[in-house]
Amino acid sequence: MKKLTDCYILNNGVAIPCVGFGTWQTPDGETAVNSVKAALAAGYRHVDTAAIYGNEVSVGKAIAESGVAREDIFVTSKVWNKCRGYETTLAAFDETLRKLGLDYLDLYLIHWPANKTQFENWDEINRETWRAMIELYRAGKIRAIGVSNFLPHHLASLVASEVVPAINQIEFHPGQMQQETVEYCRAHGILVEAWSPLGTGRMLSNETLIEIASHYGISVAQLCVRWCLQNGTLPLPKSVTPSRIEQNTQVFDFVISDEDMATINSMAYCGGSGHNPDTVTF
């Protein structure tokens, strides 16, 4: 990847820009509108939101006011947990499109898997949700479909279905690599997206990363975004500060050395959210 608009090619042939702009924890209203507009002005062409973020209306407003053609922006949203299931997923998708003010989505994800802690029939719930996703995809309302926070045993049934997920968006940052899940996804042609590539800001004070970043004359945030790319994942950095939004795009004029990559890859667990897809109760 040599520039922000270079793309990964998904398993269905759809191109997805290699760095996305995340909007998790970005408040609805002026903050969300201005940050997404700043991201698009800085060159981002990939915006990630979700129903549960509560900011789809503002994301859609920013896209409409950006001056960038809709077809040039890759837009992702996600179905929330309370809407899993066949009919409820179809309804949730319609509501997401309405709030975004769009005619289609580029990518739609199941936000979290149903798990055995919550439901005896967790796998059936995931399969029924996926059936709705496939229907929307076949109807041309979504260009690609995928999941988020799925572990290999959650993915197994979907991988065996008529449409293999194109994406698995997982928590991925230094100190939280989820290597088993990443390797499973790669084996099945599923691109891994990295949510919270900066560890929700916790990476910024990590001494190991601060020292390595200083070697390159870059910020820790830039280091983390570049590290994700060199690990073959798609980072989704988030900020509401225009200068940092732009800085996070400037990751294509340096390469992290093999030695430094190995050091970062071997970091002990740190900075994670603590959310385990098998035990979350939300």
N, C-alpha and C positions, 0 to 999 in steps of 0.2 A: 504494500500500500504506500503510495507516494503523495497522495493528497486527500483532502477531506471527502471528496465526492467519489473517490475510488470505491469499488464495490466488491463485496462477497457475492457469489452466485449461490442461491439457495437450491435445494434439491429438486425444486420444480422449475428451475431456470430463471426465476425472478432475481433481479439485481437489487441489493440492499446496501446503501452507503455505509462505509466501514466504521464510522463513528456516529452515534446517535446522541441527541440532546434529551436528557432525562428530566422529568417534571415531578417526580415523587417529592412530596413535602413542599411543593411550590403552591402557595395559597392562591385560591381562585380570585379573579378580579384583576386589578391593575398590575399586580406583581407578576402573575402568570402571563398576561398579555404582553407586558413589556419584555420579560425575559425570553419568551419564545420569539418575539420580533427581533430582539437583539441577537439571538442565536442564528436566525435565518439571515440577518444582515451580515453576520460574521462568516457565513458560508455553510452552516449546517444545512443539510437537506434531508434530515432524518429526525423525526420528533416522536418521542415515546411518552404516552400517557396511559391512564387506566380509569375505569369507572370509579373505583374506590378513592382515587386521588381527589375527586370532587372538582377538577379543574378543566374538564373536557370543553365546557362552553368557552372558557377563556382561551384555551389552546386553539379551538376552531376560529375564534375571533381574530387571534394573532395571525393565523394562516391566511384568513381572508383579507386582512389589512396589510400583509407583508409586501405585496407587489410581486411575490414569487408565484409562478404558475402552479396550480394544484398538482399537475402531473409531474412536476419536478420535486415534489416533497413526498418522502416516504413516511406515512403516518401509521403508528401502532397504537392500539388500545387493548384492553383486557376485560374479560368477563369475571366479575367478582364471585366469591365463594357462595354467597346466599342465592346466586342465580344459576349455579351448576345444575345440570339436567337438560333434557332436550328442549321442551317448550320454553322454559325460563331463559335458556341461553339465547334462543331466537328472539325473544322479547327484549332481552338485555342488549343485544346487538342493535336492534332498531332504535332503542333509546340512546345508545352511544352515538349512532350516526346522526340522530336528531340534535343532540347536544353539540356535536362537532360541526354540524352544518355541512356535512359531506355526503356525497353520493355513494362512496365506497371506502373501504379501508385497504391499506396495503398489507397490513398484518394484524391478525387478531389472535390473542393468546388466552388460554385458561390460566388465570392468575396463580392459583395454588391447586394442587391435587387434593381431592377428597382423600382422607387417610383412615387407617384402621382404628386409630384412637377415637375417632368421631363416629364412624359408620361401619357396620358389618359389611355392607354392600358397597364399600368405597370404590372398588374397581368398576362395578356396574355404573355408578354415578359418573365416573370419569369417562367411561365409554359412551354413555348417553350424551354427555356434554360434547364429546368429540364428534358424535354422529351429527349433532346440530351444526358444529363448526364445518364439517365436510359438506353439509347441505348448502350452507352459505357460500362456501368456496366454489362448489359446483355451479351455483347460481351466478357466479361472477361478482358477488358483492364484496369479496375479500380476495386479494391477490395471492396471499399465503396465510397458512394457519400454523399455530404452534402452541407451546406451553411455557409455563414459568414455574420454577421451583420444583420441577419433577425430578425425582430420583430414578435410578434404573428400573426398580420394580414397579414404579408408577407408569413408566414409559412403555413397558413390555407389551401391554395390550394394544396400545395405540400404534406402536411400531408394526404390529401384526395386522393392522387394519388396512383398508384400501388406500389410505393416504397417510404416509409417514409424516410426523411433525417436521416442519422446516426449521424451527427454532426451539431452543430451550433457554429461557432467560433465567439465569441463576445468580446468586450472590457470589461474586468472584473478584477478589482483590488480593494483594500480597497478604499472606497469612491466612487466606481462606480460598483455596484453589479448587476444592471439591474434585480431586483428580479422577476418582472412580466414575463420577457422573460425566465429566468431560470426555473421558476415554470411551465410555459407552455411547455418547452422542456422536463422537467422531466415527465410531465403528458403524453407525447407522445413518451417516450422512446428515446429521442434525447440527446446525450451526449453534454454537454457544454464544449468547449475549451476556455481558457482564453488568449486572445491576450493582450499584454502589461500588464502582471501581476505585473510589477513594475511601471506601470503608465509612461512608457517611461522614467524611471529614476526619475520621480517626487516624487515617494514614498520614495526615499532614504533619503530625508531631512525632512520627516514628523516627528514631535516631538513625537506624540503618538506612532508611530511605532518604532522609535528609542528607546523609553523608554521600550516598551514591549520586543523588541529584546534583550535589555541588560539583561533582567531577565534570558534569556536562553543562553546567551553568544554566540549569533549568529548575523549575519548581517541582515539588514532590507530586503535585497533581499531574503535570506533564509527564513525569516519569511513570506514574501509574497507568495513564492512558496509553502511552507507548508500550509499556510492559504487556498490557492486555493484547495489543495488536501483535506484538512479537510472539505471543503465546497462541495466536490464531483465533482469538475471541474478539467479539465486537463490543467495545466499551460504550457505556451510556453515562458520561459525566453530567452532573447537574450543578448549576449555579444560578443565582439571580443577579449577580454582579456583572455588568457588561465587560469590564476589563478581564475578569476571570473566565467568562464565557469565551471571549476571544483567545485568551492565553491557552485554554484547553484544546484549541484547534491547532496550535503550533507544535505539532509532534512529529513532523515529517522531515525535519532537517537534521536529525541526529539518529543514531542507532545505538541501543544499549548493547554493550559487549557481552559475549557469551559468559564471561566470568561474572559480570554483574547480574545477568539474567539468572545464573545458577544460584547466586547468593540470595536474590529475592525469592526465587522459587523454593528455596529450602528454609525460608522463614517459618518459625513455629506459629501455630494458630494465634492470631491476634486480631482485634478490631472487628470481629464478626458481630452480626445482629443477634445471634443466639437463636434465631428462628429455625427450628427443625421441621421440615415438611411432614415428617411422620408423627409429630406430636403437637403441632400448633392447634389451637382450639378456636381460632377465629374463622 
